[in-house]
Amino acid sequence: MNWLSNTIARSGICAVSGAIAGAIVGYFFGLPYALAGSPHVPAVSWLWWMALGLSVFAWLVLLVIVGVFGNYGVVRIAVWALGTSLVTGILTVWGIYVLHIGFFGALLGWLIGFLVGKSFCAMCAAYQNRGNS
């Protein structure tokens, strides 16, 4: 457990934000999905709207947690947090739907969000270092 907490702590705010957004989307989509008995064929448009709606909700939560309570500033993180939330939310909803793992949705969302956020951290670092070479 110590290794996991150290890895998360050193991963950067993008990875932590992605993990938070993924856990929120995974929980709010996965639990009702599991309790409904994993419906077999929901409309595809329904999945997209659920993913987008939950992603926006997770984005608003991220703005409060990271932007306000974390002192990063809401305006400074708004665009990157929205991108992280959208990509994480869409992948999480589709992952839960395809794998039928509603009860483990928050864990799957956390993992997807962590990986998406970590890749966004790498892209941001590469973008910032591009001008220094």
N, C-alpha and C positions, 0 to 999 in steps of 0.2 A: 504494500500500500504506500509505503514511503517513496518507492521508485515512481509510482503513478502520480503522486502529488508533486514530486519534483519535476517530472516531465511536463505536467500541466502548467506549473508555475513558470517554467522557462520557455514555454511555447509562444508566448506573446498574446497580446490582447485580442488579436483577430481570431486565434484559435479558441480562446476562452469564450469569446462572443459567439462564435459558431456553435460551440458546444452548448451554450445556454439556449440559443435559438432552436437548435435541433432537439434538445430535451423538451422544450415547451411544445413545439409542433408535434413531436412524437407522442407526448403524453396526451395532448388534447385531441389528436386524431386516433391514436392507437387504442386508448382505453374504450372510448365509445364503439370503435370498430370491433374490438374483441367482445364487448358486452352485447353487441347486436348479433353476434354469432358469425362474424366474418361474412358479410353478404357477398354473394358470388359475383354478381354483375351490376355494380353501380354504373351509372352513366359516366363516361369518360370526362365529360364537361364538368360533372359534379366533382370529380377528383381534382381537376385543375382549379376550380373555384375554392375548394376546401384548402388546397395547398397555398393559393394566393392569399386567402383570408387569414389563415393561421400564420403565414409568413409576415404579413403586415402587423398582426397582433404581437408576434415575437419581436419584430423590429421596434415597436413601441415600448415593449418591456426592456429591450436592450438599451434604448435611449435613456430610460430612467435608471436602470442599474449601472450601466457603464458610463453613460454621459453625465448623469447628475450625481449619483452616489460615488462613482469611481473618479470623479473630477476630471474626466477627459474632455468634457464639453460636448453638448448635444450637436452643435453645428459642425464641429470637427469630425465627428464619427458618423454623421447621419447617412452619407452616401455609401460608405464602405459597409456600414452595418446593414443597410437596406440590401445591398448586393449579396452579402453573406446570408442574410435571412431568407431572401428569395431562393437562392440556389439550394441552401440547406433544406428549406421547407418543401420545395418541389421534390428533391431527391428522397427526403424522409417519407413523405406521403406515398410516393410511388413505391418506395422500398417496403413499407408496411403492407401496402396493397398486394404487391407481387409475392412477398414472402409469407403473408398471412400471419404476422407475428404481432398482433395488437398489444398483448400484455407486455411485450418487450420493446414497444415502440419508442419509449423515452430513451432506452439504452441505445437502440439503433440510431435514433436521431442525434443523441449525444456523440456517438462515434462518427456519423456522417458529418455533423457540424464541426467537430474537431478537425477532421481531415480537410473539409472545405476551407475552414478558417486558416488552417496551417498553410494550405496552398495559396490562399490570398495573401498571407504574410510573406511568403516567398516571392510572389509576384510584385508586391509592394516594395520589398527590399531590392529586387532586381530593377524596378522602375526608378527608385531613388538613387541607386548606385550607377545607373546608366550615364548620368551626367558627370560623375566623378572620374570616369576612366579616360 
